[in-house]
């Protein structure tokens, strides 16, 4: 088993050495007396990495979307539905925290935090809720239904997303290029991730993490941490969710959803067009449906994933800036967070006709 403390220490020492070297280089450049142009690209130097993909900046709404729209708080992003308690948990920022609302969107309680999440996950039915708090570099677990904070675990820099497999939790540390492995409220291991890991998800015992700047998805075994595959995924992937023996990756810059196999080997097996900067995703395991938000167009699309390839089954207008989505598997009700206006959209099957 790897020693996470040693790895962090080595990483810190390396960063310090790099910072000293860069400072010395800047001083030397600043003292140069040459008035001519700077040096050109170094032959054989690696290409700079592209910037990280982000959700599109959505335009104002032209009409009211279907369903009910209720206010929930400032900049809602990150959402999960728990069928055991019937609660929707939503991340907020400024002030940072999460709110617990019932199926109708009515506030049950608010939990204040030291940092806001971009994503939420469940440790299991009935909770607790896994809250990667980016601003405080912590994984916070929040009990349901009372909202009590069960644990606060320091992880890596800017924890962006988390997923639970069994008793372990895997946290994508976006600005540390690592995955923290948490067990019994302690970091027990740390493994490398593709450059700037964003979304993380699981399919069975396989965990997948998306490197948003590296344009890669790494899949590894949850128990042994051995790598099962690492492949280039799209023009700008952001998030991943699992269903049975497949993974679905949102290629936000590529306007598509990529379908990956887990066994007998990791590989891309299908690509489905989803124009509009697809970003938030959730799976309805009962109906075998995948729901995806299109942040450029303020829409949500649904796919039937029971067959070999996803098949479109729904398309409806959403609230503005739909960065996050969740579903109630019992009723099929869909919840969409409108980040721009601080609202929650609740869409039932009847609303979609």
C-alpha positions, 0 to 999 in steps of 0.5 A: 500500500502506498504512503500518501504522506510521503507522496504529498511531502515529495510533491510539495518539495518538487513544487518548491524546487520548481517555484525557486527555479521559475523565480530565478528564471524570471529575474534573469529575464527581467535583467536582460538588456536585449530589446529584441524579440524573445526566444522562439519555441524550443525544438522538441518541447511538449505541446502546452495542455489545453485549458480545462473545459467548462459549462457554457455560459447560458443565455437568459430564458425565452420562456418558462420551462416545464414543471415547477420552479422553486427558489433554493439559494445562491448558485446551486450546483452539485445535487443528489437524490436519496430515495430512502429519505426522499430528500434532494441535497443541493450544494450552494455557494456564497454562503457555502453549504448544502440544503436538504429539500423534500420531493416538492422542493420545500426546504427541510434544513440548511448545513453551513460549510467552509467550502462549496461543492461542485458535485455531491454523491451518496455513500449509500442508500440513506446517506451519508452525503459525500461533499467534496468541499473545493474551497477547504480541501476537505471531504465532508460527510453529511448524515441524512435526514438530520443534516449532521456533519459526520466527518471532515477529512482533509484530502488533496487540493480542490476536491472536485467530485467523489464516488463510493464503492463499498466502504471506500470513497474515492475523491478526485483532487482536481489541482493535485492530479491525484485520487484520495482513497478514504476509508473510515474517515481517513485517507489511506492511499493516494494514486495518480490521476490524469491531468486535472481530474474532474468527474469521477464515477463507478461501474461495479468495482471499476472506478473511472476518473476524467482528466479534464485538461489531459482529455483522458479517462482512467479506469482502475480497480476499486479494491487493488487500485490497479489501472484497468485502462487509460484512454483519450476521451473526446475534445473536452470531457468533464464528467462520468457516470456508470450503469451496470457494465458501462460508463458514460462520459460527457464530452462537453467541448465535443458536444457528445456523450461517449460510451465506454466498456469496462469488461472484458477491456476498457474502450470506447464503444459508442458516441452519441451527439448531444449538441449544446455543451453537455455537462451534468449527468445522472442515471435512472437505474430503474428505467435505464435512462441517462439524463444530461443537461445542455448548458449552452441551450438551457435544455435537458435530453434523455436517452434510453440506455437499455440497448447497445447504444443510447437512444434519445427519448426526451428533450425539454427546456430547463431553467437557466444554466442547468449545471446539475441534475438528479432523478428520483428512480421511484417516480422518475421525477427529474430535478434540475439546478438553475445555477444562474437564478438560484432555482430548482426545476421539478419535472414529472412524467406528466409535465413531459406529456 
